[in-house]
Amino acid sequence: MNKKLIQLALATVLISTVSTPTLALDTSFQKLLDRNHVAPDSISVVMRRVRDGKLLVNHNPRTPRNPASAMKLVTTAAALQLLGPQYHWKTEALVDGTVRNNTLDGNLILRGNGDPWLVIERLWLLAKKIQNRGITHINGDLVLDDTVFDQSKISNKTIDGKTRRTYNTPPNALLINFGATEINISANNSIVTTRINPPATTLKIKNNIQLSNDHCNTGGRRVTLDLEVESKKTVLTLGGSYPRNCGPRSLRYNLLPHDQYVYGVFKSLWQKMGGTLSGGWRYDKTPVGATVIADLDSVPLAEVIRYINKFSNNVMARNLLLSLHVSLSARPGTPARGRDAIDRWLNENSLHLSELQIDNGAGLSRIARISAEDLTTLLEGMTSMPWWPEFLGSLPTATVDGSLKNRFHNIAEPGRLRLKTGLLKNVRALAGYVIDRQGDIWVVAILHNSAQAHQSNGIKVQHQILELLFEDQPTSH
């Protein structure tokens, strides 16, 4: 069965209208909050059956709260409808110069169009296309054209001051491999070894990690990072200690400035493919007269939103927000223009999300707000739209994949809970679809904002709330 038939079959199953029990569990919900010491005014919960609007829980439905990454539901839903599931971004390589005997005398230009998932394997495909056009040696610079987004309007301020954390990577129209560098560390009896992936010619590593006789399971792996960022290179000094024969460890960070990352990763890859690049790099708009010699279409939007929602990728969601306006206008993308595109789409589809306050589209924010009622309105509205199977398929499935792979066991069979998570300090959220034992779809939104919400008890509360939909109740007549 092909992909589209699978999606249609899934949608058919989900929109079953079999009779379902009447559930009257207001008392059970109040007891649930009491036994978990959850202040009633700190949480909003809406659980509504799609086929007839029946409410199981409707607690503080219109209170604006921080949804954390559950905000990605708004961004990805709008993108599916505005762009379509087969939408592609195109990254281009252009030459500004002449090509003779496998040599470019001039500059190579990489022009980004906002592809959120230009990972290293796909960059290799673009480089291979360039070489297939007869270019092996580049006697010039690498020009980075990221002007399809207005970078001056994009905030690089982080939510927690941790600029090296990959979840804080800022968006860019020429985003390569999420700007992330993986540091792989391992040891034996005589040496500690390190490996960087992807390698970059602009990143220099000093490995000063010392062997120790500590035990891995007692905090023996004490690795320190010291970073010196210069104009043309970055020096990373690794220090601390690592136990003998300890298993490998991987660390992922945003170590390099964007320009150093793109140039350094591309040049390293290019050299491994047998090429040379003699010049440096600079940001610039593509000059008139430059010639496209290769381009690479992204994976389709339907696949992009699966990565965004299942694994809660922040920079991909931010790139997506910026792309919404670009696809409809020649003006560069900005967060404000992306938000305007979402507002217009909501209004045109009579989806009145009165409490919505969206900033970067990823939910990585302290000012973003939405109500549980707004979220369930959006979710219910999506069930009647053409691309609902793609939207549904993008959500993490409890016990199966994504951010819910290890959550909500022993509630229902796999496939019945398809929900987007959200987590920040003092914030925990959950929103999506639940299929009850009778085959009915429920839209669910749980927004919990309190000093305890992000702790382990927050997941326990969500688990117990979801169980309410599966408690045995007498069948209605």
N, C-alpha and C positions, 0 to 999 in steps of 0.2 A: 504494500500500500504506500503510495507516495505521500510526501509531507502534507500537501494540501488536503488530501482525503483524510489523513489522520486528524488534522485540525478540525475538519468539518464533522468527523465522527465524534470527536471530543465535545464539540459545541452542541451536537444533538443530544448527547448524554446529559450534559449540564443543564439544558433548558427543559428537562423533564418537568411535568406539572402534576406528578403523582400526589395524591392527598397526603398531608402530613399532620402529625399530632399537634394539638393545641398546647403551647408551652406557656405556663404562667409562673415565672420564676423570680419575680421581683424580690420576694423574701429570700430566696437562695442567693441572689446577687448581693443583697445587703449583708447577709451572713458571711459571704465570701470576703467582702471588704473588711469586715470586723475581725475575722480570724487571721487575716494577713496584715492587720494594723495599717490599712490603707485609708488615709483621710478621704472621705467622700468627695471633698471639693478639689482633690488633686488629680482626679482621673475622669475621663470622659469615655463612655462606651456606647456604641450604637450597633445593634445586631438586628437586621431587617431582612425579611424574606422577600425575594425579588418578585415572585409571581403575584403576590397580593398585598405587599407592603406591611405585613404583620410584623410587629415589633416584639422581640424577646427581651431586649434590654435597651433602654433609651435614657441613659444617665448623663446629665450635663451635655446634651448633644450640641449646643451652639456656643460653648465656651471656647474661645480661641486658645490654642495651645501650640507649643513647639512640636512639630512632627518628626524632627530629625530626618533620616533618610526616607521616611514614608512620603516626603515631598516629591521624590522621584516618580511617584505614580502620576502626579499632575504633569510633569515634564514629558514623560514617555507617552502618556495617553494623547497629549496634544500633538506630539511629533508624529505619531502613527496616523492621525487624521489629517494633519497639515501636509505631511510629506509623502505618506504612503509607505507600506512595508517594504517595497522594493527600491526605495530611494537609496542612491549611492553618492558618496563624496568622491571627488577626483583629485588625486595628488599628481602634479605635473613636474617633469624635468625639462628644462629649456636650455638652449645654448645661446650665448652671446659671444660669437666669435666664429672661427672657421675650423673645420675638421679635415685633417689630412693624415693618412697613414696611421690610423688608430689614435691620433693625438688631437685634442681640442686645444687650439691656441685661443684662449679666451676663458670666460667664466661659465660655470655650470650653475643653473638656478634651480632651486627646489621651491616650488610654489604650492603652499598648502591651501586646502579648501575646507579644513575643519574636521577631517576624518578622526573620529574619536578612538579608532582601533587600528592605528598604523603601527603594529607591533614589529619586532625586529625581523621576523620571518617574511613579512610583507614588504618591508624596506628592502630586503634582499631581492625580492621579485622585481621591484622598481629598478634597483641597480643592475640586475641582469638584463632588463629591457634596454637600459642605457648602453650597456656593453654590446648588446646585439645590434645596436645601431652603429657599431664601429668605433666606439670610444673606449680606450683603455687608459690613456694618459691624459691628465688635465693640467695644462700649463696656465693656471689662473686660479681664481678664488671660487669658493662655494658661496653663493648668494642665497640668503634665506628670505623668502617672501611670505610673510604671515599677515599681510595687510587685509585679508578678507575679514578678519576681526580687528576691531579698533582696540588695540592693546592698552591705550591710554585710559580707556573706560573700564578696564577689568581690574578689580582689586586683587592685590597679592597679599593682603592682610590675612593672617591665619586665625582660626577660631581659638587656638590655644597657645600660640607663640612657637609651636614646634614646626619650623619651616622645613626641616629635613624629612618629616614624615610623609610617606607617599600619598596619604589621604588628603594632604594639603597642597598637592601639586596644582599650580594654577593652569587654567586652560590656555590653549594656543592653537591657531589655525594650522600650524605645522607641528603637531604633537607627535613625537616619536616614542613609542614604547612606554607611554605614560611618564616619560622623564625619569624612570626608575632605574636604579643600579642595585643589583643583587651581589652581596658579598658572601661568598661561600668559604667557610673555615673548617678545617679538619686537622687532626694531629695523630702522630704515632709516638713511639718511644724517643725519637730523636729530633723531631722537627714539627713546627706548626706551619701549615701551608694555607695560602689564601688564593682565591680565584674570583675574578670580577666578571659579571655577566649583565649586559653586554659590555665587552671591552670598549674603551674610548681612548683615543690617542691624547686627549686633553686631560686625562686623569692619571696622576702618578701615585703609586702606592708605596708606602714605607711600612713594612711588616716588622713591628717590634714586639709582637706578642710572645710572652715567655711560657715555656712548658711548666706545668705544676703537677704536684702529686695529689691534688684535691680530687674529690669525687664529683662526677657530673651531676648527680642527683641532689647535691647539697649546695648548689649555687657556685660550683667551682669554675664555671665559664664566665669570667669577668673581663670582657673585651671592651676597650675604650676606643673612641673615635675622636680624632682631632683633625679639623678641616681648615686648610688655608686656601682661600679662593683668590687667585690672581687674574689678571686680564686675559691671559692666553692659556692658562692651565690651572688645575686645582690639585693640591697635594693632600692626600689622605694618609694620616699616620695612624696605624692600628697598634694599640698597646694593651696592657693588662696581661691576663694569664689565661691559659687553657689547659685542662687536664690531659695527661698522657692517655692515648688510646680512646679519647672521648669521641663519640660519634659526631658526624658533621653537623654544622649549624649554618643556617642561612639568614641573613639580615637584608632587608630591602629599605633603601633610603633614596631621597631626592638629593643627590650630592652636588650635581653640577648646575650652573646657570643654563638656561635654555639654549643659548647660542653655542656654548661649549659642548653641551650634550649632543645636539644635532650634528655639529661638525665632527666632533670626536668619534661618535658612533659610526657616522657615515664613512669617515676616512678609514677607520679600522676595518670596517666591513669591505670597503673598496679595495684596500690593500690585500686582504685575504683572498679576494677574487682576482688578484694579479694586477690590479690597477695602481696608478700613482696619482697623487693630488699635490701639486707643488705650492699652491697658494694658501691663504688664510680664509677668513670668512667675514661676512658683514651682513647686516639686515639691509634690505633695499626692496623697493618696488620693481617688478619686472620691467625692464626697459622696452620701449617700442622697438619692434624689429627682432626681438628674441624669438627663436624658433622652438616649438615643442618637438622634442625627439622621443619622448616616452611619457606615458601616463599610466596610472594605476587606479582602478575603481575600488572603492572600499567594499567590504562585505555589506549586504543589504541592511537597511535600518532594522528590520525585524530581528536580525541576529544581534545587532548592536544593543537593542533594548533588553535582550536577554542577558547580555553581560552586565548591563547597568543595573537591572533589577535583581537578578539572582545573586550577584556578588557585590552589589551596592557600590559601584565604582563612581567616585565623586567627580573626578576630572572628566570622565566620559559624559556624565550628566551635564556638567557645566559647558562642555563643548557643544552638546546637543542643544541646550538653551540658546547659545549664541548662533547656532545654525538656523534656527527657526525663521529669523528675519532675513538672513542672507538668501535663503531659498526663494523668498518672495520679493526681494528688492535688490537693487544694485549697491545700496549703501552698506558699509561694513557692519558686521554684527556687534551689538553691545548687549549687556544684560538687560538694559531698559527696553530695547527694541524686541528682545526675546520675550520679555514679560508682556509687552503690548500684544505680541502675536498670540500668546496664550489667552489673554483677556478677550481678544476679538473672537477667537475660536469658542471660548466658553459662552459668550453672549450669542453667537450665531447658532449654537446648539442648545440654547435655553438651559444651560447648566449654571445656575446662580450660586456661586461659591462666595457667599457674602463675607466670610471671615478670612478669605485667602490673602496672605501676604507673602509673596515669593520674591526671593532676591537672586540667588545664584542657580536655582534649579536643582541643586543636589541635596538641599536640606542641611548642609554643613554650615549652620548659621545659628546665632542666638536671637535673631530678630524674625525669622520666618515663623508664620502662624497659619493655622487652618483649624477648623473645628471637625469633630467626629461626624457631624451631620454633613458637612461639605465633602468629606472624603467618601462617605457612603453614597452621596448624590452622584459624585463622579463615577464611582465604581458601578453603580446601577445604570447610569447613563451609557457606560461603555458596553454593557451587555446587548444593547440594541444597535450598536454601530458596526460597520462592515468588517473592521479589523479586530473585533473582540477576540477571536481565537488566538491571534498573534499576541495581543496584550495579555491574555490569560496565560499563554505559554511562557511569557517572560518572567512570571512570578516564581519565587522559590516555592518548592513543594516540600511540605513537612516530611521529614525522615528520608528524603530522596536526594535533594540537591541544594546548592546555593547556601545562603545564610541560615536555612532551616534544616540542613541535612541531619543535624544532630539534635533537633528539637521536636517536642510535641509527640513523642512516642506514646503509644497506648491510649490515644484519643480516638483515632479512626484509621481506616485502611489508607495506605498510601494513595495520594491523588485527591483526597477529599479536602485538604487544607492547602490553599495556594495564597500565600500572604507575603507582603513586603514588610521587612523589619525596619526599625529605626532606633538608633542608640547614640546618645551623647551623655555627658555628665548631667545627671538630674533629669534625663529624658529617656523614656522608652516608648516605642510606638509599634503598632502592628495593624495592618489593614489589607483587605483583600477579600477573597471568596472562600466560603465553606459550603461543602455539599453534605447535607444531612443524610441519614440512613434511608430516607424515602426518595432521595434523588433531587430534592429541592435545593436551589442555590440561595445562600444568605450572603449579604454584604456585611462586612464586619470592620469596625474601626475602634481601636483601643489607643487612646492617647493619655499617657501617664507622665505627669511633670511633678516631681518631688525630689527631695534630697535622697530618697531611697530607690527611686525608680530604676536607675541604671545598675543597681546591685542585683545579685542572683535572685532575690525575692521577687523582683520585677518580672522575670520569666515565669516564676511559679504562679504569680497572679494571672498572667496571660493564659497559661495552661488551664487553670481552673475556670476561667471565663469561657474558653473554647469548649470545655467539657459540658457546659450548660446545654449546648446544642445537641448533645448526644445522650443526655439522660433519658431514661425510659419514662414516657408519659402516656396517659391514656389517649387513644385515637379520637379525634373530633368527629362529630356526626353532622 
